[in-house]
Amino acid sequence: MKDSLKLLGSQNTNYPKSYAPEILETFANKHPDVDYFVGFNCPEFTSLCPITGQPDFAKIFIGYIPSLQMVESKSLKLYLFSFRNHGDFHEDCINTIAKDLIALMQPKYLEVWGRFTPRGGISIDPYVNYGIPDTKYEQMAQHRLLNHELHKNAVLQSHTML
């Protein structure tokens, strides 16, 4: 895990041309003894269809309860930008984002939800979450997954993802 932030404040930002999980950076959580939720609303996510090469557009919501490390937002922005030329199905993009952030931060809880714009008259909204195994966070993840349709409306209203 990186503890020194290299991207924040840099005036020479280089945007990745391909999928770049190595660009993600962390910083220490100053309140690891407190459970709190951090949410990111990313309304301009793009990736490519792996079959046609056509662009796909989505609003991505990332939420987590940090443990010892937190993701730095500029590095997250550049990481999400790295999907711009990446060809993968919607469900794969969301699972990849979740797995990369779990490996990076080892959060207590994490969820990633994509609302992809319709293509061919149908939209796809993949949702994945994670909680530390054998803890209340795993129970929370199971509950939120099983009740996602109820939870989805609350997230939509609170994060203007309509």
N, C-alpha and C positions, 0 to 999 in steps of 0.2 A: 504494500500500500504506500502511496505517495503521501508525504506529510508536508512537503514544501510546494506551495502553489506557484506554478510557472505561468499560467495563462491569465489569471486575474490581474488586470492593470497593464497587461502587455499591449503596446500600441501596434505590434507587428503580428496580428492574428493571421494564421494560415488556416484556411478552411480545408478540411480533409477531402480528398477526391474519392475515397472509398471507405468502407466500414472500418472504424478505428476505435476499438474499445480501449486501446492503450492511452488515449487522450484524456480519459476520465481521471479526475484528481479528487482527493479527499482532504478534509481538515478535521481536527479533533472536535468532538462534541463536548461542549463545556458543561453540559447538564446530563451526563449519562445516568444519573440516579433518578431522573424524572422521565416518565413516559409522556411524550408529546408527539403530535402528528405533523409532518412536514409534507406539503403538497406542491406539486409543480403542474401547471396547466400549460401545455405545449400545443398551441393551436395551428402551427404551420409545419407539421411533420410531413415529409414526403419520402417515398421509396419507389421502387420500380417493380412492376409485375414480372416475375421470373420467366413467364412464358412469352408475353407479348412485348415486354420492354416499355410498356406505357407507364406513365407516372400514376402513382396512387397518392391520395392526400388524406390526412387524418388529423384529428385532435387527439392528443395523447395526454392522459392524466397519470401522473406518477405520485404515489403517496407512500410514506414510510414512517415508522417509529425508529429513530436512530438508536444505535448502541454506542460504540466508542468513536466511530467515524461517520462523517457526513459527506455527501457529494457536493462538490463546488459547482455552482450553477452555470458559470461560463463554460466549464469543461463539459457539463451535461448538454448544454446548447450545441457545442461543437460536435459532441458525440452523436446527438440526434441528427444533426446536419449530415453526418457521415453516411447516413442511410439513403441520402438523396440519389446516389448512383448504385445503390445496393438492390439487387433483385432477390426478393423473397416474398412469400405469401404473408398476408396480414398477421395471421396467427403466429407465424415464425418470428416476425419482427417483434411482436409484443413479448413472446417468450424469451427471445434473445436479449432484449432490453432488461427484462426482469433478472435473468441469470447473470448478466454482466454486473448489474447493480448489487445483487446479492454477493457475488464474488468480491466485489470492490469494497463494500461497506460492512458486510455481515450484519445487516439491520435486525432488530427484534421482529419487525413486521414490514412487509413491502407489498404493494399492489401496483399493477400497471394495466391500464385500460385504454384501448384504442377505439375511436369512433371514426371509421373510414367512410369517406364520402361514397355515395352509391356509384356503382359501375354496372351497367347492364340492368339497371332497375333494382339492384339489391345492394344494401350496405352490410358490412360485416363489422361487428363490435366485439373483438376478442378481449377477454379479461383474464388475468392470472394474478395469483397472490401467493404469499409465502409467510410462514411464521416459524420461528425457531422450534424444531421438533421437541415434543414432550414438554411444552410450556403452554402458558395461557395464550401466547401469541399464535401457536399452531391452532388452538381452539378458536381463536378469533378469526384466523384465516379460513378455517372450515365453515364457520358461521357466516362470514361475509360472502364466501363463494356460494353457499347454499341459498343465501338470501340476496344474491346480486341483483336480481330484477327489482327488488324493493329498494336496495341501496342505490341502484343506478339513478333513480329519479331524484334522490337527495343530492347526489353528486352532480347531476346535470344542473339542478337549480343553483347549487352553491358555487359552481365553477363555470357558469354560463357556457355550457358545452352543447346547447341546443342548436 
